[in-house]
Amino acid sequence: MANHLPEWKQEFAWLKESPSQTLRHALKNLERAYRNFFEKRADLPRKKKRDRGDSFRYPQGFEIDPINSRIKLPKLGWIRYRNSRQIPGLAKNITVRLSGGKWFASIQTEREVEQPVPVATSAVGIDVGIARFATFSDASFLAPLNSFKKYEQRLRRYQRMMSRKVKFGNVRRDFLHKATTTIAKNHGIVCIEDLQVRNMSQSSKGSAEKAGKNVAAKSGLNKSILDQGWFEFRRQLEYKLNWTGGTLLAVPAHHTSRTCPDCGHVAKENRLTQARFLCVECGYENNADVVGAINILSRGMQLLRDEGQDTADASAGYASTARIACREEGSGLARRRKTKPASMKQEPTEETLRVAA
Ligand SMILES: [Zn+2]
């Protein structure tokens, strides 16, 4: 398609206003979008519109002058910018993006770094959900991201559309970055469910012969998945754990919320309500999301053992992790003890940290 560019420039004069390397890069993006579609990783590419994903990339031909806070872009010349951070390494490309009425330049650089050795040695399982954004196997959790909707509503009253978009976007980004940075710093191994957003999107549509009765609920869930930014959460976790030398393990998601971490009994009756888990076999009781997170951690540890890695007694096997999780709650009697209400945020205790380690 790049060979057609000269013709197209004759036909559409505005194409000439753009440097040809950014046009070629847009064609690369288009090619990748169609490849992802044909290889069933993504939906059919949507047509470009003004105001949606307004960005373009310069793979070369730019200059950066951080001392004088200016940047030279082909066909635009020197432009002043506010430098947000140091630019280490060799700049490879610059992406310019319009967001909420402001222009941002992201500079991608390349440099050699030492293979980091993880400082944190603990392992944690994370269950993502609607009521809570993320629940950890140590029973701590993060509030849902859409709790920021109240800010959005307040802002709608006071602010013009553009500035609201900026603020809301910033609050979300800030939330995700803080959460993923903290997790990556504190844990050497992070286990999450391997959620497939595309599969979920498809199942919500239902099929002609068996139109699912949960279609509305499921599409609501999908919207929430997209709203919540779980995939962005995972993406950030992955690259931040790379920085800290940690590991992200995506584990199979089936039955994580229905399996008893104590005795291994799988039944949907184990989870009669959204919030509580009560094993019909052995009586083990806990917050349902914490159960999910414990099971996710156990599966992650199992994955490591399947690879022949020594997870030591620290990480525990399926059975022992479960037993430790129960010891956390106390044994026998304490199983029926009332745990803290879901609305109270629990700090990880020394016990749970040791267990996780
Ligand atoms: Zn049980």
Residues whose N, C-alpha, C, O or C-beta is under 5 A from the ligand:
A	BS01	ZN	C260 D262 C263 G264 H265 C279 E281 C282 G283 Y284
